[in-house]
Each structure stands twice: as structure tokens, then as C-alpha cells.
Amino acid sequence: MTDSNTPLHGVRAQPEPSAAELVVELTRMIAHDLDVRIEERDIEPTMPLLDGGLMLDSMVLFELITLVEQRYGVTFPGEHLSPEIFANLTVLAEHILAMKARA
């Protein structure tokens, strides 16, 4: 007998991350995968990503969007790229989870 999380070939599917787990993953992405000089310890979940916070510029934000799309299998449609989505990591994580739920 297999449960609903076990594909036919016997490998368990990865459960979806929680918003808190996603924030941790996004923090690591910013600190380690982007061309920024920001340490993980300096990134807070509610810190603004743009103005008055991490100050990510448009090129770094584009890189972050690309990484998120590749890693989580979501697409940020151009008409939905509002600054509110990138208010902070908590908001971004919730938006990613909502996009994954709609997929």
C-alpha cells in the first residue's frame, strides 16, 4: 500500500515548505547565490528588500526572481510584479506559496 505522497516508483515526494522554511531558504539564496555582500545574519524576515532595507537593486532583484522561478517552479508574470510582493521575505515567501498552490 502506498500513501498519497509516495509516487509509484517508491520515492517519497518532498513536502511543500512552510512560509518560515521558505524565508530561511530565501535568506540563504540572497546571502550565497546573489552578487551582494550581505551576510545571512544581517537579513531579517520583515526587513524591506528594496528601499530602506537590503536595498536590492533592479539587477539583483531580477537575479532573485530568476532563482526563485527555477528553484520553485513558479513564474512571476510581468503584470504581477509589484513592489508589494517584494516588501520583505515573509511577504515574498507567502506569495511564492500562493503561486505554487495555483499551479
Secondary structure, DSSP 8 states (H G I E B T S, - for coil): ---TTS-TTS--------HHHHHHHHHHIIIIISS----GGG--TTS-SSTTTT---HHHHHHHHHHHHHHHT----GGG--GGGGS-HHHHHHHHHHHHHH-
